[in-house]
Amino acid sequence: MNVRRLIPTAALAGAVALGATALTACSGAAAGTGGGKDGKVGVTASFYPMAFLAEQIGKDHVKVDSLTKPGVEPHDLEITPKQTGQLGEADVVLYLKSLQPAVDKAVSLSGVKNIVDAATLTELEVHGSSGHDHGAEGHAEGHAEGEGEGHDHDHGEAGRDPHVWLDPVKYAEIAKGVGAALEKADPDHAADYKKNTDELVGKLTALDTEFKDGLKNTASRTFITTHSAFGYLAERYGLDQEAISGVDPESEPSPARMKELQGLAKQENVSTVFFETLASDKTARTLAADTGLKTDVLDPLEGITDKSQGADYFEVMRSNLKNLQKALGAK
């Protein structure tokens, strides 16, 4: 059985409190005054999903900068000494530990005291290629035998999968923690942060309902993607994720893994191989050509560019839902 393993963490309430405590004051300014330019709280976010939270919750009270610029694959990000120095000037740093090693190192070297690690605001899990288990012993055994082939990659600390923002429920938990942290950092505007957080959580709850209803009845429950980023999404909505590569979308799969996926596509009635906007679609198109399958986009939402199927998190997530429904034969 491909049983999900949970990594013990502090209770969510405790994690939120810890995240908020880390922001008891803005560097270079008294709490509540805002240490950024124009009296705004300066927030440096590691990449798009973190920046989006800060912008949605902070709105006019914050100035948000992202370390990962549009079009840059977050896993490949390199940070210069100058950027590390600039990082130390931020009032608040918001990042997700274990996703971007360069950011983890820069944060540790920056001397920043006001840090929110999103990984402490929800429970991280360990996912293999498949995000959900239907109890098929042969299927599970196939994963165990293939683990050495390089498709069940370690995602970070203790193998925890960092792609939590692709699950609206977990993303909402992180939003609550970020909101509480900003309230603590800038108490003069705490009521606004609370209101904005509640609105964002409400939108994420509605999105969760859309996914539940939209993926309730489908002809297939298995999808193939280049990047092992959708374990939480698959887990949440009872789907099977089969990834060509691991956490690194640019890594080359082994011939054995490609052959395994060809067989699985036939067995599980898979119609589509998904690729993403920020990484090469070469392996997805090769697999699709070899198996007679179609290709489509499933966006891990690590960044927004002019090629994205939407202008923000919600638009791209709804495009993902539409593409999944089409590929899985939603009824």
SULCOR-V609489 format. One line per field, one symbol per residue. phi: phi as a letter, one per 30 degrees, with the letter a starting at -180 (. if undefined). burial: I if it has 16 or more other C-alpha atoms within 10 Angstrom, else O. A space follows every 10 residues. Layout:
phi=???
burial=???
This chain:
phi=.dddcccebd eedddddddd ddbdaddiad ejcicddhic ddcccdaeed ddddddddhd cbccbcdcde jcdedcdccd edddddeddd dbccbbdjdb eddeddddcd idccbccedc cacdbcbcdc dbcciddddd dddddcdddj ccdddlehid ddddddcedd ddddeddddd ddeddbddce dddddddddd dddddddedd deddcdbbdb ccbcbdcdcc ddddddcicc cbcdccdcdc ddddeddddd ddddeddchd cbccbbdcbd cedddddddd cicdbacbcd hdacbdcddl caedddddde ddddeddcid c
burial=OIOOOOOOOO OIOOIIIIII IIIIIIIOOO IIIIIIOOOI IIIIIIIIII IIIIIIIIOO IIIIIIIIII IIIIIOIIOO OOOIIOIIII IIIIIIIIII IIIIOIIOOI OIIIIIIIII IIIIIIIIII IIIOOOOOOI OOIOOOOOOI IIIIIIOOII IIIIIIIIII IIIIIIIIII IIIIIIIOII OIIIOIIIOI IOOIOOIIOO IOOIIOOIOI IIIIIIIIII IIIIIIIIII IIIIIIIIII IOIOOOIIOO IIOIIOOOOI IIIIIIIIOO IOIIIOIIOO IOIIIIIIII IIIIOOOIII OIIOOIIIII IIIIIOIIII O
